[in-house]
Amino acid sequence: MLKIWLRNKRPNAGEAGRAVGRDDFGILINQNATVYRPNGSTLAVLVKGVIPPELTALARENLVPAAGMTTNRGVAAAGEKGLRLKKDGTVSKTAQASGVRSGIVGYFDRYPRIPYCRQTSFNENHLDKFDKVRPVFEMMGGVLEKYLPDKYKNQMEACESTHPSWVIKGTPFTTITVNKNFRTMMHRDAGDLSTGFGVMACLRSGQYDGSFFCMPEYGVAFDMDDGDVLLGAVHDEWHGNTPFEDPSEGYERWTLVAYYREKMMNCGSPSEELERARSLKKI
């Protein structure tokens, strides 16, 4: 595996919501490689072809319902952003971004609008499809275990402190974000375990250039093919995607972003969370 030590960090290269382009990197990596930050810590690891084609095709086929159109991706989504209009005609305080194809599978913790832990709607409605794709999530966890065992250990310890109903069996993950043909703007990931590490798989078909995963502050980008897995310091570092270039008709680029949501360890059992939901609806 190629090892690359970066010497400098670019000042003022990170800006939330900014579009990323070819001017943001001087190094493009398209082979097995580990990239280190100037302080010696790992910035990213690219592992090529980990997931076999029959599984990437199966995942694309079964995850179609997960990648629905959404306006809830904040600064990661392209285009204009504004406040959301509620059904009663009043304006919500929740920011809304341009529509992109993105969704989540697995399990989710409490937050103000839905203050109880739960399985995602995908799992509720398509559990058979989730089970078919689970071997892909297991392979992604295996990559983390092999190349960054300390980060894997941190996530597994978090999983062991969590009710097993909220953990994707056989993995160090609770949740997967599924994106289809989604060019992300500059952002940092939030809500996942701070002592863990980002894990992303690419499923692609058809022809296109570009859509490189770029970390502008370090001037480096990664060209991900079908079945590749990238480990990245996405909690700490700005990242986004360059534009798609010369895509063929019907092209697809799916990314599966796997993580442990940090607040899942506060969740009770499914029956306790159901009772919490029922009690809150009475208030």
C-alpha positions, 0 to 999 in steps of 0.5 A, a space after each residue: 500500500 502506498 503511503 503519503 505524508 503531507 507536509 502542509 495544511 492549506 490556510 483558509 481552504 475550508 469554508 462550509 457550503 463552498 463548491 469543491 473543484 479541480 483547483 482544490 487538489 494537486 494530488 489525486 489518489 486512485 490506488 491503495 494508499 494511506 495518507 497522513 497529516 503533517 502531525 503524523 495522524 491518519 487523514 484517509 485510507 483508500 482500499 480498492 475493490 474490497 466489495 465484489 461486483 455482485 454485492 455492489 449491484 445487489 446493494 444498488 438494487 435494494 437501496 433504491 427506496 433509501 435514496 429518496 429526494 430530500 431537502 434536509 442535508 444542510 450545507 452538504 447539499 448544493 444550491 440555494 438554502 432557505 427556511 422551510 414552509 410548513 403545511 399550515 403556511 407558516 415558516 419553519 425555523 429549520 433551514 432547507 437546502 436544495 433537493 438531493 437523493 439521500 436517506 438513512 438506513 439502520 437506526 437513529 437516536 433522539 433529537 428535538 423533532 422526534 425525541 425517541 430512538 427508532 429504526 429508520 423508515 427504510 428498516 421498518 418498510 424494507 427489512 428484507 432489503 436491509 438484510 440483503 445489503 448487510 454483508 456490504 456493511 460487514 465488509 466496510 466494518 472489516 476494512 476499518 478493523 484491518 487498517 485502523 484497529 484503534 478506531 474500530 475498537 472505539 466504535 465496537 466499545 460504543 456498540 457494546 454500551 448500546 442496546 443491541 437492537 440499535 446496532 447493525 449486527 456484525 458491524 461497528 455501525 448503527 446507521 448508514 447514510 445512502 447517497 445517489 449522484 449527490 455532489 456534496 459541498 464542503 462540510 464536516 460530518 456531525 453526530 457520529 462518534 468523535 473517537 471513531 472514523 468515517 467509513 464510505 463505500 462507493 457503488 458505481 455504474 455507467 461512465 463519468 469522470 470527476 466526482 472525486 472525494 476532496 479534502 481541500 485543506 490538504 490539496 488531496 482527492 480520491 477517485 473511488 471506483 465500484 467496490 472501493 472503501 475510503 476511511 476518512 477523518 471526516 469529523 475533523 476535516 472539511 471535505 466535499 465532491 468535485 463535479 461530475 464530468 461527461 457522464 453517460 446516460 443512466 450513470 450512477 454513483 452511490 455512496 454508503 457512509 457508515 458510522 456509529 451515532 454518538 447519542 445511541 448509547 443513551 437509547 433504552 430498549 425498543 419497548 422503553 423507547 416506544 413507551 417514551 414515544 407514547 408518553 410524549 404524544 400524550 403531552 
